[in-house]
Amino acid sequence: MLKDAYDKMLWSFLAVTLVALAIVLLGHETGAGAGKSSAGLDKALERQMAYQARINLLHKLYGPVESLAQAGNLQAALFKLDELARLYPQEAHGSILKGEIQHRMGALEEAVACYVEGVRLNGDYVDAKSPLSRRAEIQKVADDGLREIGGKARANPGNRTLAASLKNVNYLRSRLAGGCE
């Protein structure tokens, strides 16, 4: 096998090549793992930045509506919400605000329906840790709905509208209790 200097040189070159290949492969795997965790951190940071930008955009878009509602001009706030709903039909924040305004106006069944729509579009509104959380307001509407709509539904068991409203109330209660879709 190792007959002369040429064979010894070839075998040494082969051994060095195998060692170098092993180092490169093991070093690349370690580098790839580090790259993956770095990429994961970048993705998490990217998601957090996008979430913060979304929250800022919502405050900018819906700020005038909230100002109108706080000033007591609820009809104008609803009108502005309708305009925004045409521009952003799948945005949950508008539904949540509409539910809040309708609850203040005494339209409980409509408020419950709006809150359900908003929570179905974005569950962050029932998450206590979320900056978008409206958990206390949703809890109040669900409690009021259970008391008022539940009482009406028991008094009129054949009324499908009340049954649907009670189903919405129960959906909100389920989500508040930690249930999912």
HELIX and SHEET records of a PDB file:
HELIX    1   1 ALA A    5  GLN A   70  1                                  66    
HELIX    2   2 LEU A   74  LEU A   87  1                                  14    
HELIX    3   3 ALA A   92  MET A  105  1                                  14    
HELIX    4   4 LEU A  108  LEU A  121  1                                  14    
HELIX    5   5 GLY A  123  VAL A  126  5                                   4    
HELIX    6   6 ARG A  135  ALA A  155  1                                  21    
HELIX    7   7 ARG A  160  LEU A  176  1                                  17    
END                                                                             
